Amino acid sequence: MSVIEQYLSQAESLFQSKNYSSARMYARKVVKRDPNNASALTMLGLIYLQQQQLQEAESHLKAAQALVPTSVNVLAGLVRISEVKEDHFAALQLLQQLCELEPTSQQYRYKLAMVATKVGNMALAEQCFDWCVSNNMPEPAVMLNLGHIHKAKSNTDIAADFYKKYISLSGNQYGVGYWSLADLKRYQFSADDISELERCAGDTQLSASNHSLIQFALCKAFEQHEQVDKACQAMLKANELMSSQRPFKQALFSNLVFSLLKHLPSAQIDRQAVHSQTPIFIVGMPRSGTTLVEQILACHTQVGATDELPFMERFALQLEMSGGYQARLNNLTATEMNAFKVKYLAEVNHYFDDAPVYVIDKNPNNFLHIGLIKSLFPQAKIINVVRNTVDNGLSVFKQYFSHGHDYSYSLDGINTYWGHYLDIMAHWDTLYPNDILHVCFEQLVNQPQAQIQRMLDYCGLETQAQCFTFYESKRAVLTPSASQVRQPMNPKAIGQSDKYRDYLPAEIAKLDAIAQKAAQQFFG
């Protein structure tokens, strides 16, 4: 046995026994003598990955991939790195290779399905989840995700059947199944359903988060049966439970807004070349009508829709970690702006075979990042959707969000968030006068023809008939508003909170005051 073989054998033995530091030492000795030793490079990559040194891990695994492009260990390691980096398109390609190499692997097929949903490839996701069902994969979440896919396609009955299958298979994690049923806007809870939900609410084996989801579902069920007092009790209990699990970091959010209120546009902006693609950012509070606006504009032949993209938030975090978001934003160089712009467009265009002239980025939270957006894309179109604060606040308070929006689990948090939203939007309006289009949800519902035309004109888009019949579109919609945007405008969405006025008078009075301020600020 050669020296290299001895070192490699020792490294492999140490790696298997989880003695990673010693294994790394022997693997390095191999690479020092044989820089193209794929086994040693792979092992080093996996060790660095285990130690969460992602840059070193990726460097070694890519070097190994160049030597052994069909190595399952190498590809699986790169998948894990892509997952941590949330680079879903890279993960998709790697998992497709793994499924070809390991065609019977349930693990890789399931992961491919999950990544496919994250990049909006619902056909591939459904195909992979169906494969998991056909191959008897013992994972209840397969049923849950098939329910989500059919919800996105507006197949309510099929979605409900999958959610019920998930409930029956999920052990004591069934709260998410019942909430998913509640979040199907056209699903009607029966009296028997309510009895079962009330029984579940008394299950002492459930976690606090599952208890909260049961209460959110009960709120929806009681609302359907016009038992508003019970709906209100369930809503308050759901949020009490969830707020203890996911408290709102109010001071951090307030400090972020206060710092951004000091932002001034950089002189470097005027020196940038205007790109041929124009992003359309749809911002506002969640549950305000942003999905509706997206659906309308996505019907236009020159517009491509993506998802609730995280890229502006990631750029902001990158700036925060390299000197402070606001301070760095004020002093971005033309080179830095161009690098961010190129990175953003490269990520966005993964969603398309042919790059469209306009691309939609519908992340409501981007209202915080309008200064960054206008620095990178001075020509960007920004549509801020504003819904009556009381309707919006109660809608958010009744909604479970799988991630983010932790302020939504208390009415005080919603008030604070709305207040800061108004403050920062007033600042952006001052810095970029007439560059932001404020769309009133209620006006859009009551005067769709005029308001849709107004949005098209603002974006510089020619009038196309299909934008006015957006509800006929077959594109998958992944947000909780999926069913609403399959229907013509419905005025019933206006004033939905009125039923709670007698039960939450003080809280609604505070929201009313914010509503009056918002109406004056945006439309007065």
VOPAFI-817458 format. One record per residue: x, y, z of N, C-alpha, C in turn; residue in one letter. Coordinates in steps of 0.2 Angstrom, whole numbers, plus 5000, padded with zeros to 4 digits. Each point is the difference from the previous one (the first is absolute). Last residue first. Layout:
<pts>
XYZXYZXYZA
...
</pts>
This chain:
<pts>
472653075000499750075002500250054995G
500749765001499550024995499750075002F
501849895012500149984994499550024995F
500150085023500650004997500149984993Q
497950005012500250064999500750004996Q
499149805007499650034995500350074998A
500949895019500349974993499650034995A
499350075021500750024999500249984993K
498149915009499950074998500650034998Q
500149785008499750004994499950074997A
500849975022500549994995499750004993I
498550015018500450065000500650004995A
498649815003499750054997500450064999D
500849835013500149984993499650064996L
499750015023500750014999500149994992K
497949945008500150075000500750024999A
499649775003499750034993500150075000I
500449905021500649984995499850034993E
498450035017500650045001500549994995A
498049865000499950084998500650045001P
499349744997500750035001499950084999L
498149874999500449955004500750035002Y
498350104985499750005007500449965004D
500750024977500050065004499750005007R
500249824982500450005006500050065004Y
499049974978499749955005500350005006K
500950134982499450035003499749965006D
501849954983500250015007499450025004S
500049984976499949945003500250005007Q
499950174981499650005006499949945004G
500749984975500050065003499550005007I
500249824984500650005004500150075004A
498149954985500049975007500650005004K
499750074976500050055006499949975007P
501249904977499449985005500050065005N
501149934973500050055006499449995005M
500549794984500050074999500050045007P
501249775000499350024999500150074998Q
501949875006499649964995499350024998R
501550095018500250024993499749964994V
499649945023499750064999500250034993Q
500949805009499349994998499750074998S
502349995009499949964993499350004998A
501250115020499550034996499949964993S
501749945016499449995003499450034996P
502249954986499950035007499349985002T
501149934979500249965006499950045007L
499149964972500050055005500249975007V
500049944972500049985007500150055004A
498950034975500749995004499949995007R
498350044982500149935003500749995003K
498050214994500749984999500149935004S
498050155000500049944995500749974999E
499650205013499749945004500049944995Y
500550224992500649975004499849935003F
499150194984499649935002500649965003T
500650214993499450015003499549945002F
502149994988500250035007499350025004C
500049924977500149955005500150025007Q
499950154980499449985003500049955005A
501950194994499849934998499449975004Q
501650254995499449975003499949934996T
502450105004499450014996499549975003E
502050095015499849944996499450024996L
501350135017500250014993499849944996G
499650045024500649964998500250014993C
498250135008500550015004500649964998Y
498049954990500350074998500650015004D
498749825006500449984994500350074997L
498750025020500649965001500449984994M
497950114998500550045004500649975001R
498249884992500350044994500550055003Q
498849875015500549954996500350044995I
498450115012500649995004500549964997Q
497850044990500450065001500749995003A
498549824998500250024994500450065000Q
499049915020500649974998500250024993P
498650085021500150034994500649974996Q
499349925021499450044998500050034993N
501949885010499549965001499350034997V
502050135002500149954995499449955000L
500050165017499850034993500249954995Q
500549945021499350005000499850044993E
502349975005499749944999499250004999F
501950194994499549985006499649944998C
502650094992499349974998499649995006V
502350154992499649985006499349984997H
502650044989499350004999499649965006L
502550144996499749945003499250014999I
501650164992500349944998499649945003D
499650245005499749984994500349934997N
501650115017499350034998499849984994P
501949935017499849984993499350024998Y
500950065022500749994996499849984992L
498250025016500450074999500649994996T
498749815004499650054996500450064999D
500849845015500249984993499650054995W
499650035023500750024999500149984992H
498049935009500050084999500750024998A
499749785005499750014994500050084999M
500749925021500549994994499850014993I
498550025019500550055001500549994994D
498249855002499850074997500650055001L
500349785008499950004993499850074997Y
500249975024500650014996500049994993H
498049975012500350075001500650014997G
499149795000499650044995500350075001W
500849845015500249994993499750054995Y
499350005022500750035000500249994993T
497949915005500050075000500750034999N
499849775002499750024993500050085000I
500649905020500649994995499750024994G
498550005017500550055001500550004995D
498549835000499750064997500450065001L
501049754998499750045005499750064997S
501049834987499749965005499850045006Y
501250074980499349994998499749965006S
502450064998499650055003499349994999Y
501649864990499949985007499650065003D
500849944976499450045002499849985008H
501549824988500050074999499450035003G
499749754992500750035002499950084999H
498149864998500549945001500750035002S
497550115005500650014995500549955002F
497250045005500749975002500450014995Y
497850155006500449964995500649985004Q
498350165008499749935000500449954996K
500750235003499949975007499749934999F
500150134981500749985002500049965006V
498050104993500249954996500649975001S
499350195012499749945002500149944996L
501050214993500249985007499749935002G
499250114980500749965000500249985006N
498050125000499949934997500749974999D
500150215009499649965005499949934996V
501150174988500549975006499649965004T
499650044974499750035006500449965006N
501449994978499349985002499850035007R
501950024978499850035007499349985001V
502449964984499349985000499850015008V
502050084982499950005007499249995001N
502049984979499350015002499849985007I
502250074982499849985007499350015001I
502049984979499350025002499849975007K
502650074988499549955003499350035001A
502250104992499449994996499449965003Q
502250035010499650065000499450004996P
501549815012499650014994499650065000F
501649965017500249954995499650014994L
499550145018500850014999500249954994S
497849995008500150064996500750014998K
499449835015499849984994500150064995I
500650035022500449954997499849994993L
498650135013500650044999500549954997G
498049905007499950044994500650054998I
499449825018500650004996500050054994H
498249945016500650035004500650014996L
498049914991499950075001500650035004F
499849764994500450054997499950075000N
498749815009500550035004500550044997N
498349874988499750065003500550035005P
500449864977500249995007499750065004N
500149924975499450025004500249985007K
501050064975500349985006499450015005D
500149984972499750025006500449975006I
500750094974500049945004499750025007V
500250074971499950025007500049945004Y
500649974979500250075000499950035007V
500649744997499550044998500250085001P
501449764994499950055005499550054998A
500049744995500250064996499950065005D
499749795010500449984994500350064996D
499550025027499750004993500449974995F
500450035024499349985000499850004993Y
502250075006499949935001499349974999H
500650235001500049974993500049935000N
500450135021499350014997499949964994V
502250015009499549965004499350004997E
501650144990500149934999499649955003A
499850245004499749984994500249924998L
500950095020499350005000499749984994Y
502350045000499849945004499349995001K
500850194989500249944996499849945004V
499850205012499550004995500149944995K
501650045017499349985003499549994995F
502150094993500149935002499349975003A
500250234995499949964994500149925001N
500250165018499350004997500049964994M
502150035009499649965004499350004998E
501550144988500249934999499549955004T
499850235003499749984994500149934998A
500050075026500450024994499649974994T
499050065025500249954995500350034994L
499250105022500750014997500249944995N
497950025013500150074999500750014996N
499449795009499550014994500250084998L
501149915019500349974993499550024995R
499350075021500650034999500349984993A
498149895008499850074998500750044998Q
500149775008499650014994500050074998Y
502149895013499450045002499650014993G
502149885001500150075002499450045002G
500249774992500650034997500150075002S
498049865004500649975003500750034998M
497950094992500050005007500649975003E
499749984977500250065002500050015007L
499149804993500750004998500350075001Q
497749975003500449975005500750004999L
498650094983500050045006500449975006A
499749874981500550064998500050045006F
498449845001500749975001500550054999R
497850064996500149995007500749975002E
499350024978500150075002500149995008M
499449804988500750034999500150075003F
498149825000500450035006500650044999P
497449954987500849995000500350035006L
497649904992500250055005500849995001E
499249944976499849985007500150065005D
499850004973500549965003499649975007T
499250114973500050005008500549955003A
499850174976500249935003499950005007G
499150154977500250005007500149935002V
499250094979500750025001500349995007Q
497749944993500549964996500750035001T
498050015018500250044995500649964996H
498949935021499649984994500350044993C
500850055023500349944997499649974994A
499250185013500650024996500349944996L
498249965015499850054995500550014995I
500549885020499649964995499850044994Q
501050115018500549964997499649964994E
498750135015500450044995500549964996V
498949885017499550024995500450054995L
501249945019499949944995499550024995T
500350165017500649994996500049944995T
498450085018499850004993500650004995G
500049995025499750074998499850004993S
501249835015499250005000499750064998R
502450045008499849944997499250005001P
501250234996499949955005499849944997M
501550144984499450015004500049965006G
501050014973500250005007499350025003V
501249924975499350015003500149995008I
501750064977499949985007499350015003F
501349964975499450035003500049985007I
502150034981499649965005499450045002P
501449994976499750055005499649965006T
502149974979499449975004499850055005Q
501850064986499449994995499449965004S
501950165013499949944997499449994996H
501650225006499349975001500049944996V
502250125011499749994994499349965001A
501350185017499949934998499649994993Q
500650205014500549984995499949934998R
498650125016499950034993500549974996D
500149935023499449984996500050024993I
501650075017500249954995499449974996Q
499850165019500250034994500249954994A
498449935021500750014998500050044993S
498050025019500249974994500750014998P
499149995026500050054994500249974994L
499149935027500349984993499950064995H
499249975024500650044999500349994993K
498249875009499750064999500650064999L
500549775005499850014993499750074999L
500549935022500650014996499950014993S
498149955014500350075002500750014996F
498949794997499750054997500350075002V
500949815010500150004993499750064997L
499649975023500750034998500150004993N
498049905007500050075001500750034998S
499949775001499650024994500050085000F
500949895018500449994994499750034994L
498849995020500550055001500550004994A
498249845002499850064999500550065000Q
499649734997500650045002499950074999K
498249805005500250054995500650045003F
499349745005499950065002500350054995P
499349755001500350044995499950075002R
499249835014500549964996500450044995Q
498250105013500549975005500649964997S
498150084987500550065002500549975005S
498349864993500550014995500550055002M
498149955014500449955000500650014995L
498350165001500450005007500549945000E
498650024982500550054999500450005007N
498149864998500549984995500650055000A
498150055013500449955003500649974996K
498450174992500550035005500449945004L
498449944983500550044997500550035006M
498149875007500549964996500650044997A
498250125009500349965006500649964997Q
498550104985500550055003500449975005C
498349874990500650024995500550045003A
498049965012500549955001500650004995K
498350174999500350005007500549945000D
498750014980500650055001500350005006V
498549844985500150005007500650055002Q
499149934978499850065002500050005008E
500949834984499349995003499750065004H
502250014989499549984995499349985003Q
501750075015499850054995499549984995E
501049845014499550045003499750064996F
501949874992499449965000499450045003A
502150105000499750004993499449965000K
501250005020499850074999499650004993C
501149805006499350015004499750074998L
502249954993499549974996499350015003A
501850085012499950044994499549974995F
500649885019499650065002499950044994Q
501449824998499349985001499650055001I
502350054999499749994993499349975001L
501250035020499850064997499749994993S
500849815011499450035003499850074997H
502049914993499449964997499450025003N
501950105009499950024993499549964997S
500649945022499750065000499950034993A
500149735002500450065002499650065000S
498849775006500250044994500550055003L
498949845013500649974997500250054995Q
497950025012500650025004500749984997T
497450064990500649945000500650035004D
497950124995500149975006500549955001G
499350104979500250055004500249985007A
499049854985500750014999500350065004C
497749965000500349955003500850005000R
498750164988500050015007500349955004E
499849974977500550055001500050015008L
498449864992500649965000500650055001E
497850084998500049965006500749975000S
499650124981500150055006500049965006I
499549884980500750035000500150045006D
497849934997500549945003500750025000D
498450154991500050005007500449945003A
500950094977499449985002499950005008S
501550154981500049965006499349985002F
501150084976499550015005500049955005Q
501650124979499949945004499550025006Y
501150154984499349974998499849945003R
502150115004499550055000499349984999K
502249895010499749994994499350045000L
501349995019500350054996499849984992D
499449865018499750065002500250054995A
501049794999499350004998499650065001L
502249985008500050004992499350004998S
500349985023500150074998500050004992W
499949795009499450045001500050074998Y
502049874999499549974996499350045000G
501850055015500150034994499549974995V
500049905021499750075000500150044994G
500749775007499550014995499750075000Y
501849865011500250064997499450024995Q
500349795014499850065004500250074997N
499749794984500149995007499850075004G
499849954976500550045002500150005008S
498449904983500749965000500550045004L
497750074996499949935002500749975001S
499850224991499850005007500049935003I
500550034977500550025004499850005007Y
498449964985500449945000500650025004K
498550174996499749955005500549945000K
500650164985500150035007499749955005Y
499749954977500749995002500150025007F
497950054991500149925001500749995002D
499450224994499749985007500149935001A
500750084979500450025005499849985007A
498649964982500649955000500550025005I
498150144997499849945002500649955001D
500450224990499850005008499949935002T
501350114980499749945001499849985007N
501450194990499350015001499549945000S
502550034999499649994993499350015001K
501450015019500350054995499649994993A
499549845016499750075002500250054996K
500949794997499350004997499750075003H
502149965008500150004993499350014997I
500249965023500250074998500050014993H
499649785008499450045001500250084998G
501749844999499549994994499450045001L
501550005018500250044994499649994994N
499549875020499950085001500250044994L
500449774999499350014999499950085002M
502149925004499949994992499350024999V
500849995022500150064997499950004992A
500149805015499350045000500050064996P
501649784997500150075002499350045000E
501049764993499650015006500150075003P
499949894974500550045005499650015006M
499449874979499949985007500550045004N
499750014976500649965002499949995008N
498550134988500049944996500549955003S
499950225008499449975002500049934997V
501750144993500149985008499449965002C
499950094979500549955000500149975007W
498750204997499649944998500549945000D
501050205004499649985006499649944998F
501350094983500449975005499649985006C
498850124983500349934997500449975005Q
499350215005499549965001500249934997E
501550174998499949995007499549955001A
500450084978500549965003499949985007L
498650164991499949934997500549955002A
500150225008499549965003499949944997M
501850195002499949954995499549955003N
501050205012499450004996499849954994G
501850025018500250044994499450014995V
499849885021500350065002500250054993K
499149774999499550055002500350075001T
501549834995499650024994499450045002A
501449905017500350064996499650024994V
499249825012499950065004500450064997M
500149794989499350025000499950075004A
502149885000499950034994499350034999L
500549875019500350075000499950034994K
499249795001499650045004500350075000Y
501149834989499450024996499650055004R
501949915010500250054995499450024996Y
499749835017500350065003500150064995Q
499449774994499450045002500250075002Q
501349834983500050045006499450045001S
500649864980499549975005500150045007T
501450054981499350014998499549975005P
502550104998499749955005499250004999E
501450124985500549955002499749955005L
498650184991500249964995500549945002E
499350165016499549964998500149954994C
501650175006500049945005499449964999L
500250194986500549954999500049945005Q
498550185004499849964993500649954999Q
500450145017499549955002499849964994L
501450194997500449955003499549945002L
499050194991500549974995500349945003Q
498750145014499649964996500449964995L
501150155015499849935003499649964995A
500650224994500649955000499849945003A
498450165000500149984993500649955000F
499450105021499549954998500249984993H
501350115020500150014993499649944996D
500450065024499350014997500150024993E
501749935017500050074996499450024997K
500149795011500250055005500050074997V
499749824985499450005005500150065005E
501849934985499550044997499350025004S
501749855008500350075000499550054997I
499549775000499950025007500350085000R
500249884980499350025001500050035007V
502149924994499850064997499350025000L
500749795008500350055004499850074997G
499349814988499650015006500350065005A
501249944981499450034998499650015006L
501949885003500250074998499450044999V
499849775004500250035006500150074999N
499549864981499450015004500250045007V
501350004976500149985007499450025004S
500650054976499449965002500149975007T
501750144989499450035000499449965001P
502650015005499549945000499350035000V
501950154997500349944999499549945000L
499350225005500350004993500449944998A
499050025022499549994994500350014993Q
501350045020499949934999499549994994A
500450225006500649974997499949934999A
498350115011500050014993500649984996K
499949975023499549964997500050014993L
501450145013500249935000499549954996H
499450235004500650004996500249934999S
498250035015499850014993500650004995E
500450005024499649934997499950014993A
500950195010500549954999499749934998E
498550175005500550034995500549944998Q
498549985019499749984993500550024994L
500149925026500450054996499849994993Q
499149875019499750064998500450054997Q
500449775007500350055005499750074998Q
499549814987499849985006500250055006Q
500750034978499350015000499849985007L
502249964995499950085001499250015000Y
500649784996500250025007499950075001I
499649924979499549975004500250025008L
501550054982499450044999499549985005G
502049875000500150075003499450044999L
499949794990500050005007500150075004M
500249984976499349995003499950005007T
502250014991499650064999499350005002L
501249805000500350045005499650075000A
499649854983499749975006500250055006S
500850044978499350025001499849975006A
502450084992499749945003499350025002N
501850144989499449984997499749935002N
502050115009499550055000499449984997P
502049875012499649994994499450055000D
501650015018500449964995499749994993R
498950135017500750034999500449964995K
497949925007499950054995500750034999V
499949845017499949974993500050054995V
500150085022500649974998499949964993K
498150095010500450054997500749984998R
498549855011499850024993500450054997A
500449955022500349944996499750024993Y
499350155016500750005000500349954995M
497750005005500250064996500750004999R
499149855015499949984993500250054995A
500150055023500549954998499949984993S
498350145009500750035000500649964997S
497849915004500050034993500750045000Y
498849795011500650045002500250044995N
498249834999499950075002500550045003K
499949774990500050015008499850075002S
500449954977499449965002499950005007Q
501950124992499450034998499449965002F
502149915003499950055005499350044998L
500749834985499949975007499850055005S
500850084979499349974999499849975007E
502250084998499550055000499349985000A
501749844998500050035007499550065000Q
500449904980499749955004499950035007S
501350134985499350004998499649955004L
502350015003499750065002499350004999Y
501149824991500050005007499750065003Q
500450004977499449955002500049995007E
501850134992499350034999499549965002I
502149915001499950045005499350044999V
500149764989500450065000499950055006S
499849724999499650065000500450065000M
</pts>
